[in-house]
Amino acid sequence: MDIMPEEPVDFAEHTDQAMPSKAKEKHGGEAFLLATPSALIAERPAGPKTQFSIDRGDVRGDLKRDTHYLILGFDTEYQQLQEFYTNKEVRNRLAKYEVLSYQFYAINYTGAEWSGIAIPEPGRRLSFTEFLVYALGKGAMLGEPIPKTIILVGHYNRADVPAFDDTKQIFPRLKNVRNSLVSLGMPVKVRIAFSDAKDDHADVNVYVRDTILLTAANRKSLAQIAPLVGVEKIKLADNNEEDRQLKKLMKLVRADDWNLFREYALLDAEICARYYKRLADTVADITGDFAPTALSSIGMKLLIKDWEASGLDPVDVVGRERVEEKVYDDKRHIFRTQKREPFIQELHYWIDFATDCYHGGRNEQMWFGPSPVGDYSDYDLSGAYPTVMAGIGRPRWTEAHTVRTFSEIAPDDLGLVWVDFEFPASTRYPVLPVRSQNGIIFPLKGRSCCAMPEIELARQMGCRLNLLLGISIPRDVNDKIFFPFIKQSIANRFAARDAGNEFDEAFWKEATNSCYGKTAQGLRDKRVFNLRTKRGQRVSPSPITNPFLAAEITSGVRAVVGEIMNRIPAHRMVFSVTTDGFITDATEAEMAVAKSGPLAQKFGRLRQELTGIDDTLKEKHSVRQLLGWRTRGQATLRPGEAARDESIVLARAGIKPPIFSTELDEQNAYIVETFLDRSATSQIDFQVHTSIRETILWDADLVSKKIPRRISMEFDFKRKPHAVAMLSGEVLPLGRKFEHVVFSTRPWETIEEFNKLRRFWDDHWSTNRRCIKTLGDFRDFARFFDMIAGLDAKDAPYLKRTPTADVSRLQRDLCRAFKHGQAGLASYQSMSAADFAALLNDVGLQDYGIVTTRATVENGKRAVFKPHTTPRTARIFQILERLTERLPNLEAAAILTKSMIGYELEEALSASCQFIDRVRGSRSLDGNYRDNVDEGAASVRLY
């Protein structure tokens, strides 16, 4: 998703005379960077300096009308002054690298190309204008005309822009777009002064671009985009490890082999220039526009052009209108006309509600720890978001109306609802989203804001629904507003693939996939660091942002995924789900049945219309044994038999392997060992780069930081732990044995249960950290949680401060229950108070200094008995076990706080037993799920 909205840029529209005062304000009052017409540059280490100059006549064209431009691919080579920096060193402005060279590769509108490499003096840096004049002057020496529009393009240029010594002048003129430094509509304006005379100057507009924003998600490195433009990256050594080490020691490479250094350095600049040229030509051929700042904008712009070509007004299509109003400009003391495109009145008051109905993808880890050995497949919905978008008919926005019953929402309407819901207790994967501070949760019952695709699925599953409020918008189902564009984009992509044109294939794939994000841009309070104001600002909407469409699209994807998951046989596992895909051990035949539901069938028909085939699901990976710990946290213990990358599942959940672990199997091995070897106090050194914020606030270059962080590889509890056991096995790639606790999960009853556990985890468990690695760890965690969860807020501090508070509470509750004949003690009323007191002392209360007397028992009648108030601690269980042997009718559950996790003392597992080879769930006659255990394995009790 883009950070800022973006209109097609006309490079000819900005001039110094026409520059609005607002632009000068944005640039701190300076409209231009001032440059001299010459630069003195050394083009090799310790070499002589040459003067590169621009004459007044070299700069040609008219900024108002001329569309010619020069592409300058640029790059720097540098070496950190130390391997890693600390946060303290960054804040002390010590995070610096040594600049070894600046290089460029120029492609002019005339077709001419030239390049150059500048070597700064030791300890000195070139200014932005020096570098620019050097590149332009070298072209002028070749007789090339210099256009007034320059495209300066690097790759991950926030590494290279700080290399200039005048960054304080440059940064206010740039924008932070997804951690890249680029110019948007307003260029960096440079004035080259040839003399002191007022009019003796030439102005050029420099548009800063970053190829990392212009590449597909799976091609983010220069090595990956180089083949798309017919270039191959140079390696500094044949051995991969040696190559990586030399890249850290570029100063040594420059000293030992100047020709290799120069060739390597220039090639990166060339790749950037050629890639941008190829992309700009492609966009110009298709749209007539110049290439945008980010590739994700291209799909939206093509979509808008498609609407316009079909006679549709893009503003009207997304439910907006054009408004002009007079506003008073305090600074200029005049009234000016302001143009806006707000939502139409019929939608205006529903925008917040529609935004509440918009949720992201479904992300849950269904199993904690190593999985049983089996055959697991990682499935994705093919083109999930574009396909669901393609099926959306054009909404008749002006006919939006509220509804109070589901019958008022026609099958083809775009409906958003606020509902109370309750799924059957046996439901494995509820499908109505409830938002929490920790993401979306799918409980068995509660209240949800969502769109109708998930309501349709909930009805299939027997969910009880009560509509509280809804909005319905009729649609023209035969006028699918996204379908023509998406179908044509897919056709273009397939044609490029068949022709072996990797560049166009990647281009059309990104154009197809990027539109969904634009419908949701700016809906949530996502913030980005502003380089000028030096603080965060909210991301702005895109021209097609619409919460109704965003809610419908995401609901549609979650509904199809949820339907397939719930149709997988009960004896099969869904290991995890991530956005538009999931991992399961279901067979091919079972998956064919699972995707036969009405929503998946509808999705398949759309795929058929778009591509000519029903390719609803595609298998990405196939593995034999998995490791899972939290949302987006999965690794592989036993690879499959497919090609290497397809036989390993790896989602790191924010944990970064060392930089030297570049191969997928190396990263997987690191993650697995980190999980198995973790402890409550384990820390790992995260190797990260300085942020843009640090670059702006503390003048930091892009250098590596090593930050010690506690390992966060525990379960996130988006689902409730269920069956628990120990599992032992072997990590085949590493040849090491393991034994670790595992548990299956089930949905939470309510969002309140989840919130209570997460508060406990953050507020209580964090003060006494333990990893959940054994049955004992889990037992302690579950009991401590059940103890705290069952108490009133006022009781929790008391129980934590007083060592025997739990036993005192048990004494109080038993005496009250006895005197009032509650908790099964009515049948023991013939027992005297003295005898009951002696019994309590005998079963162990006095062992903890809590002595019961006849008076203590008699005092029990002064207050009513309140069930479920004694905390679930280990010693409470022991005392109640002994008491129940003496008083069989005692209802211990009425004494104890209610269990939320349900790990009981009498749980029939031991730390030494092996878990089942496979969890085989079957549905019993009463509709509840139970686990069948292979012969010879330990029994598993579910709660």
ZITA-V568927 format. One line per field, one symbol per residue. psi: psi as a letter, one per 40 degrees, with the letter a starting at -180 (. if undefined). burial: b if it has 9 or more other ideal C-beta (glycine too) atoms within 8 Angstrom, else e. Layout:
psi = ???
burial = ???
This chain:
psi = hidiihihhheeehiddehiddddddffehdihhiieihhhheiheiiiihhihidedhiihdddheiihhhhiiihihididiiidddddefegiihhdihiihhhieeeiiiiihhhiiheiiiiddddddddddddddeehihiehhhhhahfeedddeeiefdddddeeiihhffihiibdhihhhhhheaeidegihhihhhhihedeeiidegeidddedddffihihieidhddddddddefdddddddgdddddddddddddddddddddddddddddeeiihadidedddddddddddddeeihddddefiihhhihihhddefihihhhigiiiddddeeddddddehiaihhihehhahiihahhihiihhfdddddddehihigdeehiiieideehideihhhihihihiidehdgiehihhiefahigidiahihaidddddddddefhhhhhdiihhhiigdeghdeddddddddddddddddefgdddddddddddeedddddehedifiiihhddefiiiihiiieehhdddddddddddddddddddeehideihhdihhcfiihieiidddddddfeidddddddddddddeeigfdihhdihidhihidihfgiihdhiaeaiddeehhhhefehhiidegdidddddddddddddeiidehiihhhiiiiddddddffhigihihhhihhgfiiefeihibhhiihiahhddefiiihiiiiiiiiididdddddddddddddddeghiigeidddddddddddddddeiidddddddddhdfdddddddddddddddefifeedefeehiddddddddddeededeeghhidddddedeeiihhifehigidddddddddddddgdehgddddiihhddfgidehfiieeiiiidhhghihideeiiihihiheiiihhi.
burial = ebbbbbeebebbebbbeebeeebbebbeeeebbebebbbebbbbeeeeeeebbbeeebbebebeebeebbbbbbbbbbbbeeeebeeebbeeeebebbbbbbbbbbbbeeebebbbbbbbeeeeebbbbbbbbbbbbbbbeeebebbbbbbbbbbbbbbbbbbbebbebbbbbbbbbeebbbbbeebbbbbbbbeeeeebebbbbbbbbbbbbbbbeebeebebbbbbbebebeebeeeeebbbebebbbbebbeeebebbbbbbbbbbbbbbbbbbbbbebbbeebebbbbbbbbbbbbbbbbbbbbeeebebbbbbbbbeeeeeeebeeeeeeeeeeebeebeebbebbebbbebbbebbbbbbbbbbbbebebbbbbbbbbbbbbbbbbbbbbbeebeebeebeebeeebbbbbbbbbebeeebbbbbbbbbbeeebbbbbbbebbbbbbbbbbbbbbebebebebbbbbbbeeeebbbbbbbbbbbebbbebbeeeebbbbbbbbbbbbbbbbbbbbbbeeeebbbbeeeeeeebeebbbbbbbbbbbbbbbbbbbbbbbbbbbeeebbbbbbbbbbbbbbbeeebbeebbebebbbbbbbbbbebeeeeebbeeebbbbbbbbbbbbbbbbbbbbeeeeebbbbbbbbebebeeebeebbbbbbbbbbbbbebeeebebebbeebebebbbebebbbbbbbeeeebbbebebbbbbbbbbbbebebebeeeebebbbbbbebbebbebbbbbbebbeebbeeebbbbebbebbbbbbbbbbbbbbbeeeebebbeeeebbbbbbbbbbbbbbbbbebbbbeebeeeeeeebbbbbbebbbbebebebebebbbebeeeebeebbbbbbebbbbbbbbbbeebeebebebbbbebbbebeeebebeeebebbebbbbbeeeeeebebebbeebbebbeb
